[in-house]
Amino acid sequence: MNEESILHRCMLALSEAGCTVFRANVGLFYTRDGRPVKTGLPVGFSDLFGFTPGRRPFFIEVKSATGRLRPAQSAFLDAMADRGAIAIVARDAESVVEQVLRFNDK
């Protein structure tokens, strides 16, 4: 299953579990005179982020079964975890809710 499919399934599963979840979108476009403009979030920002009311925020990097984190993604997850957030890699929708709830209970 590709990352886009996993991402959408994760969003649905988290929403059904009562979480508020957002998709982080970034982009690049060019002005009429050819200058590049980057929009969005810092390099390495997770694919999904959100919270369960009354609990810690979460940041989720979605990867396929064979996908690997880029160094900036790993650094971002580490930084969020160091600040008390839940920071995980999701490879399937079935376990993402369990992981978010389990880390919230710690």
Secondary structure, 3 states (H helix, E strand, C coil): CCHHHHHHHHHHHHHHCCCEEEECCCEEEECCCCCEEEECCCCCCCCEEEECCCCCEEEEEECCCCCCCCHHHHHHHHHHHHCCCEEEEECCHHHHHHHHHHHHCC
